[in-house]
């Protein structure tokens, strides 16, 4: 099978989905095209990919492959380059991005959602959830600007993402309080004295845009200069914090009523080197199962993540 | 390869390492001996093992296999039943148990400690670390005995073990605060008002030090309200916990009281949830056993090879 490894083409995005070490086993049996300069952001030259047996190719050639692999979800201009009936293997988060469903259908591109691939315990196999929390918290301290060990950090939620933030905050010697389900429904009691509020809640779809745990008028309960870090905000859904909107690597924070807001859509992008390595290891093991018998005979755990738009 | 599945035989221990569903494929290609009543604790009859092609055998035969598998480490007398140069797969935590290391070395056993098998990301493959935290926290609420939503819980540490405890405490609507390294040195400030103190600090292990300075001394216990609970998730038989008055407990007697404060510190928390944990381990261990049985230890996947300690050839734990 011809496999295309695409460049992550977003402002300030430096990651790459597959590194030469993990790609090498594929190049023995398959033709692998790597987009020019795909690895530059993490210090991997085109030559290193060639040494691993891959061909360095143009964007057009890479997207013309029947299977295109990348980290971030594809955008319309990229899907346009793909052949109808071919497949993209990337993060998709389709429920948070209805427009993506529409364009996949429009160009008849099938997709395998990395975030839907799970092991026998239901745990995601391609993920950087803990890292997401850790990186978001690190950014939060940076935006707060004072000595982290003086900070009072309150974390909404206690899942994998939230736990990353908890670990980061505790390592930086901050005071960490975990807010439970009851606490988040009476945040007016808890905002007072908080320097950094972290949202790590998986906010249910049915509540998005309808219920807010932190309303705009509650922002005045924060000290000026306090920071809200939203780890789970996404383009389509609404955050449980009324004033949060997703930000990008290029423009990561903004202020509302004196409170700094940050809600990067794709926190792992902040640590390209480590995250690329992590994804490379995780993605290569799933990719091996995809190409083993081809797209028409996928194992169940991959079929479960398969979005068929070409029919 | 002859494979022996040993029964867990600590008092009240109910788990079993491999269940028939996961053993089926292995039993097709290899001779598998299952110790009598190994699965009874989680409701699996000997007949169910026989139905998939295993043989039920007495202890002596099971331990004489080429590859002996169980969850907890074997006792001294069980190790004596093993043949030199045979392989033992179990949890061992050898750095905390020098006596076990000595016994295995004397018998010339090839050790494959389950806790040392890591995936390419460096994550343990066979583990119930977060579950340990959850189970310990659940038990802490149970002996505390009051409405968990009114509890003030402080968790020392912020690794995987403590994650389980934090999650469980927050789910139970308790007030949860995470204590960091700075706080450990000033526990006298943080004990007042705490209902349940959870210790999940993974202190770097040092064999050269006899007793490390505890974070919570016996004197400090009076700062806690009578009836408060200290849950220790990390204490172990050989070494001293960050809590001076803490010693490891067993399933038979999981807690004790010092100066009016409940202490609980199970050596092997996952044993408290035998059904879930058995299934989990069974799913995690089966692919590893399959690989070793099929290709031998020398040609096993990298993750397994890296974990092997050849005590039979004089290799030592550092």
HADDOCK unambig.tbl for C-alpha pairs under 7 A between the chains (distance, minus, plus):
assign (segid A and resid 158 and name CA) (segid B and resid 167 and name CA) 5.41 0.50 0.50
assign (segid A and resid 163 and name CA) (segid B and resid 163 and name CA) 6.63 0.50 0.50
assign (segid A and resid 167 and name CA) (segid B and resid 158 and name CA) 5.36 0.50 0.50
assign (segid A and resid 170 and name CA) (segid B and resid 180 and name CA) 5.22 0.50 0.50
assign (segid A and resid 171 and name CA) (segid B and resid 180 and name CA) 6.66 0.50 0.50
assign (segid A and resid 173 and name CA) (segid B and resid 180 and name CA) 5.71 0.50 0.50
assign (segid A and resid 173 and name CA) (segid B and resid 181 and name CA) 6.82 0.50 0.50
assign (segid A and resid 173 and name CA) (segid B and resid 182 and name CA) 6.37 0.50 0.50
assign (segid A and resid 176 and name CA) (segid B and resid 177 and name CA) 5.80 0.50 0.50
assign (segid A and resid 176 and name CA) (segid B and resid 178 and name CA) 5.34 0.50 0.50
assign (segid A and resid 177 and name CA) (segid B and resid 176 and name CA) 5.91 0.50 0.50
assign (segid A and resid 177 and name CA) (segid B and resid 177 and name CA) 4.49 0.50 0.50
assign (segid A and resid 177 and name CA) (segid B and resid 178 and name CA) 6.32 0.50 0.50
assign (segid A and resid 178 and name CA) (segid B and resid 176 and name CA) 5.37 0.50 0.50
assign (segid A and resid 178 and name CA) (segid B and resid 177 and name CA) 6.16 0.50 0.50
assign (segid A and resid 180 and name CA) (segid B and resid 170 and name CA) 5.02 0.50 0.50
assign (segid A and resid 180 and name CA) (segid B and resid 171 and name CA) 6.64 0.50 0.50
assign (segid A and resid 180 and name CA) (segid B and resid 173 and name CA) 5.65 0.50 0.50
assign (segid A and resid 181 and name CA) (segid B and resid 173 and name CA) 6.74 0.50 0.50
assign (segid A and resid 182 and name CA) (segid B and resid 173 and name CA) 6.59 0.50 0.50
